[in-house]
C-alpha cells in the first residue's frame, strides 16, 4: 500500500464505518461538516510525509529500502528521541498547536509491547507476533491509529465484574481458535476519522474475577459491530474561523465507541484474558507516550505566550509591571516544559530490549507539572486580556454598513484597527473563555490519566533509594558522625 497521501486518506474513510452524530447516521465522514475540518487537518499531516522539506523528519528508511512513517518507529537512540520531538513539534507548528490526536502518541503502547517481548512470550507467543506485525504495518501504510482507554465504568464503587451491566468495561465474551469476540465500549478522541484503535484495559484491581476485562487489541474502526456515537460539535458547522479560529477548524470530535460482539483474529490480539499480564505491563504504558504529551503542552504553552504578548501589545498594557509579570509567568511555563523535554531526552535510559526511552522520572515530573499548571496559565491569559474577550462582536457586525463604523471606532486601539484587534481577542477567547477552552482544559487534566496517577508514576520512577541514602548519610544514620 505504501504511505498514504492526504487524498488517499480521505478516500480511505469511505469504508462503511458506522458513525452517528446528533442522532443521525453519517454517510461520508470525510465531507460531513462536523468532521471535515479535522479530516482536512489530518490530511495535511499525511501530505507532510510526501513534502520534500519534511521527508527526513516525517519518514525513515525501512530495511527493504522503502520509507516508513516516523510516527511508528521505536526510538533506538537518543537521536531517535530528538527526531520524534522535532517531528511532532513540526506537525503542531504547521497544522495546529492545540491538536492532540494524530497517531504519534497513541502508538506508543505498541512500542511497549514490542519492547517487553520476553514478558509477553511468557503468556503466549502470539501476543508479540501481533504487536510487532501491526507495528510493521503501521510503519509501511501509515494508518491513523487512535487509542481506546477509557471505559464508561458504570458504578465506580464496584469492580467491572460486579457491575449491574457487565459491558460497562470492554470485555472478552468468547475465545476461539480463530480469534476473540469483544463487547463493551470505550471513549476516545478522533475515532470517527481514524483507521484503527489500540484498545487497552484500565482496570485497577486485577483480581481473577476481572479476567475477561484484561484485553488489548487492534480494532479496525469499520469492523462489523463497531458503532461511533459522537458528541455534538463545539460550534455550529457554519461558524466563521474569523470568530472561532480554533473550534471552527480543529474540533477533535470525542466519541463513544460501542463494540457489539466484534470479532478480532489472533493477529490483532495483543493479549486476552490475562489479568496478571495486564497488571505487570500497565505501569510501562507511558514510557514513550508522555514525551508526546509534553510536546503538545509545549506547543500550547507557546501559543498562550504569543496570544498574551499580542493582546498586551495591542492594548498598550505590556509596559505595566503587573502585566509583564503575568506574561513572564507564561514564559516560565513554556521554558520549564522545554527543560523537562530536553532533560528527559538528554538523560535517556535504555530498555531491556535495547530501545531508548526518555528519563522516566524527569518525564513523569513534567507530566504532573503540565497537568497541574495549565489551568493557572489559562487564568493568567484571562487576566492579561481582561473582560473584553467575552464581549466581542462578530465579523458580520464589523462588516455591517449600519454598525460596522461603531465596531471599528470602539475596537480600534491607536494604530491597531478593529479587524486585527477582534481576531486577536477571538483567539484569546478560544484559549480561555469558550467551549473549546473548557474541553482543552479537561483534556489536559485527564488525557494522560488523572494527576494522582501521574504522581504515582513519578513516585515509582524516582530514584528513592539514592535520595534516602543521601539523607541518611547527612543525618548520621549510616555510621558517619560528621
C-alpha positions, 0 to 999 in steps of 0.5 A: 500500500505504501504511505498514504497521501492526504487524498488517499486518506480521505478516500480511505474513510469511505469504508462503511464505518458506522458513525452517528452524530446528533442522532443521525447516521453519517454517510461520508465522514470525510465531507460531513461538516462536523468532521471535515475540518479535522479530516482536512487537518489530518490530511495535511499531516499525511501530505507532510510525509510526501513534502520534500522539506519534511521527508527526513523528519516525517519518514525513515528508511525501512530495511527493504529500502522503502520509507516508513512513517516516523510516527511508528518507529521505536526510538533506538537512540537518543537521536531517535528521541530528538527526531520524534520531538522535532517531528511532532513539534513540526506537525503542531507548528504547521497544522495546529498547536492545540491538536492532540490526536494524530497517531504519534502518541497513541502508538506508543503502547505498541512500542511497549509491547514490542519492547517487553517481548520476553514478558509477553512470550511468557503468556503466549507467543502470539501476543508479540507476533501481533504487536510487532506485525501491526507495528510493521504495518503501521510503519509501511501504510501509515494508518491513523491509529487512535487509542481506546482507554477509557471505559464508561465504568458504570458504578465506580464503587464496584469492580467491572465484574460486579457491575449491574451491566457487565459491558460497562468495561470492554470485555472478552465474551468468547475465545476461539481458535480463530480469534476473540469476540469483544463487547463493551465500549470505550471513549476516545478522541478522533475515532470517527476519522481514524483507521484503527484503535489500540484498545487497552484495559484500565482496570485497577484491581486485577483480581481473577474475577476481572479476567475477561476485562484484561484485553488489548487489541487492534480494532479496525474502526469499520469492523462489523459491530463497531458503532461511533456515537459522537458528541455534538460539535463545539460550534455550529458547522457554519461558524466563521474561523474569523470568530472561532479560529480554533473550534471552527477548524480543529474540533477533535470530535470525542466519541463513544465507541460501542463494540457489539460482539466484534470479532478480532483474529489472533493477529490483532490480539495483543493479549486476552484474558490475562489479568496478571499480564495486564497488571505487570505491563500497565505501569510501562504504558507511558514510557514513550507516550508522555514525551508526546504529551509534553510536546503538545503542552509545549506547543500550547504553552507557546501559543498562550505566550504569543496570544498574551504578548499580542493582546498586551501589545495591542492594548498598550498594557505590556509596559505595566509591571503587573502585566509583564509579570503575568506574561513572564509567568507564561514564559516560565511555563513554556521554558520549564516544559522545554527543560523537562523535554530536553532533560528527559531526552538528554538523560535517556535510559535504555530498555531491556530490549535495547530501545531508548526511552526518555528519563522516566522520572524527569518525564513523569515530573513534567507530566504532573507539572503540565497537568497541574499548571495549565489551568493557572496559565489559562487564568493568567491569559484571562487576566492579561486580556481582561473582560473584553474577550467575552464581549466581542462582536462578530465579523458580520457586525464589523462588516455591517454598513449600519454598525460596522463604523461603531465596531471599528471606532470602539475596537480600534486601539491607536494604530491597531484597527478593529479587524486585527484587534477582534481576531486577536481577542477571538483567539484569546477567547478560544484559549480561555473563555469558550467551549473549546477552552473548557474541553482543552482544559479537561483534556489536559487534566485527564488525557494522560490519566488523572494527576494522582496517577501521574504522581504515582508514576513519578513516585515509582520512577524516582530514584528513592533509594539514592535520595534516602541514602543521601539523607541518611548519610547527612543525618548520621544514620549510616555510621558517619558522625560528621 
